[in-house]
Amino acid sequence: MQSVGVIISTYNNPRWLEKTLWGYLNQTYPDFELIIADDGSGKETNELIDRYQKAYFPALKHVWHEDRGFRKTRILNQAVLSATSEYLIFTDQDCIPRKDFIETHLRYAEKGYILSGGYCKLPMQISLDIEKEDVDSHRIFNLKELKKRGLKNNLKNTKLYSSPLFSSFMNFITPAKATWNGCNSSGWREDIMVVNGFNEDMHYGGEDREFGERLFNMGIQSKQIRYSAICLHLDHARPYKRPELTEQNRLIRKEVRKNKTIRTPHGIQDYTMNFHERPLLNEKSGF
């Protein structure tokens, strides 16, 4: 098995982040590097991460910078620089992974490919009600249990079926494209470095897709595993969503597709000339 790291993006939602961390305490493949890419959270998130580092994840890396608005792409680049694993899984603070999450990504990992996983979206009340025992026992990933708690019928919920044959069939027939999705995707660190990481000109809205499109432009292909690698998506508001910035992102993506752009001009190389030797920019001392 190749070395594997999990990068979790977070911003000022320690309650959701803790629920997500519960999922990583129960992985069937336990030998992974864990990095939290923190886009400027405050003291409460820092205390949560310190507590989990001491109790469960001694090697956990907390990569943080000052809160200056939505700068997720920048903190993700710093997290990539801090990673030592050759294969990286990217997810968010609001995505509780099923116990076979890492194992599944590794099973499908292949040179020349990225993986596009899926999620089951939960309403707010179920999101709020989830306790550690629900995750430890794995019952929260049971569709019958979720329906008891009020989850409405939806074809997308069939992602929670546990049959490998069914999952493979649905991965094959789904009309959804296997794109890079920030909540559940994975790829090789060396490929990420070739495209210069995430575009730091991008704000919320399509920044993950743009990153994936540049990988495709360099010849990387994708595998659909949205019915195999599963996480539960906790509900939340998006106050950082701004139409004018979404439009700016759309125009950047349009140019990337038109020009077959591979390397972003504003990525990892902006703040390090040699990512193997330069120290990681980490402003955590600001707490």
Buried (B, 14 or more C-beta within 10 A) or exposed (E): EEBBBBBBBBBBBBBBBBBBBBBBBBBEBEEBBBBBBBBBBBEEBBEBBEEBBEEEBEEBBBBBBEBEEBBBBBBBBBBBBBBEBEBBBBBBBBBBBBBBBBBBBBBBBEEEBBBBBBBBBBBEEBBEEBEEEBBBEBEBBBBEBBEEBEBEEEEEBBBBBEEEEEBEEBBEEBEEEBBBBBBBBBBBBEBBBBBBBBBBBBBBBBBBBBBBBBBBBEEBEBBBBBBBBBBBBBBEEEEBEBEEBBEBBEEBBEEBBEEEBBBBEBBBBEBBEEBEEEEEBBEEEEE
